[in-house]
Amino acid sequence: MTVSVALFTSDLRLYDNPVLRAALREADAVVPLFVHDRGIQRAGFDAPNRRAFLADCLADLDAALRRRGGRLVVRDGDVVAAARAVVVETGARSLHIASGVSGYALRREERLRPALAAVGCTLHVHDAVVTALAPGRVVPADRDHYAMFTPYFRRWEAAGVRGTLAAPRTVRLPEGVESGPLPDRAEVAGVSPGLAGGGETAARRLLSRWLNGPLAGYESGHDDLAGDATSRLSPHLHFGCLSAAEVIDRARQRGGPGADAFVRQLAWRDFHHQVLAARPDAAWNDYRPRHDRWRTDEAEAEAWRSGRTGYPLVDAAMRQLAYEGWMHNRGRMLVASFLTKTLYMDWRVGSRHFLNLLVDGDLANNQLNWQWVAGTGTDTRPNRVLNPVVQGKRFDPRGAYVRRWVPELAELADGEIHEPWKLTGPRRAALDYPDRLVDLAEARTRFERARGVN
């Protein structure tokens, strides 16, 4: 009996999974393997929200495999040593894995190849599993990646995504393969109270609801903070409970301005992955250095982290992050601009906090979006500053989003809620809400002086 191994990483699904399909196609039996990788834990990416969501994903994946005659094999430790051990135990001649763009993923592939070859096993790395289009699939004539989104998007659209694959009907596991226990979400401490559930079943249910209704209004409504008119699919895409290629294909089948705008956002995800694939050091180093001398003020940084800056929309978004482990995209841009340009603090301070809490804390998208907003990344307008008052009046005009997350301001009128510092006398004194950390005009002048903006 021939055996292959499907090593699950960021592709925790059965539907449209080229890794699993290839492993099933070439062998009589397959070991669906997941390794609790100690390297990821040591690197600090094993945050509670993602660990809890992962537990949901693995439980759901195991249940789906059992319905097809198999089960998930779970191991713990160094991913290379664990994978090699399974290969030796089963006599597997091939191991399949999805490609990644982080430095860690690349090093994992580099270590796996010789370790498996030494025991007679071939490593197969599959592209376009985590992203819709493989990084490097489209490149400009004179460079190894696109540094601007618009020309990338034109090529991305023209290239098209691969065809999607059905879920397998049966999965045969070799006999005698031992597995460790599945993790339990209830055993994870420090989880955000409002964290959503994970797993392919929940993801596909959410995708169907999104495609059958809210998608149509996405173009006009995606920035409505109170309306929450976004898909909330990002955690499921990050863990691979959904295939980006399938999501794009099904959205395009729906068609219309909403679908077009939504697909464009998914192209941004691929764009950032192709940047990081070409420039792995951009995860922590400026993609385009501006020679910033960032301010250091831990009290202000902590006020930002805890949603106590004195700017209601900023504070609402930061409190949503703490409670849900997720934040609306418009909120992400605003709080990032506030930290890096209004407070003029290093984007890495913010990106680390996001990675500590975001359930969709993807290295490529998180780091490069932070750099985009900070002006050290691919943004062609590096010195733009988002004004939280203007943003509030535009994207939360009646203050519903602020009232939801900053309840101490709930009784203020619509015209007051984004500028509570303008209240005077007893009304201001009665508010249990901090003063502004900084005046916006003064902060902008400070930023422009630091950046040398005329």
Beta strands, then each sheet from edge to edge (+ up, - down):
strand 1: 3-8
strand 2: 29-37
strand 3: 73-77
strand 4: 94-98
strand 5: 122-126
sheet 1: 3+ 2+ 1+ 4+ 5+
end
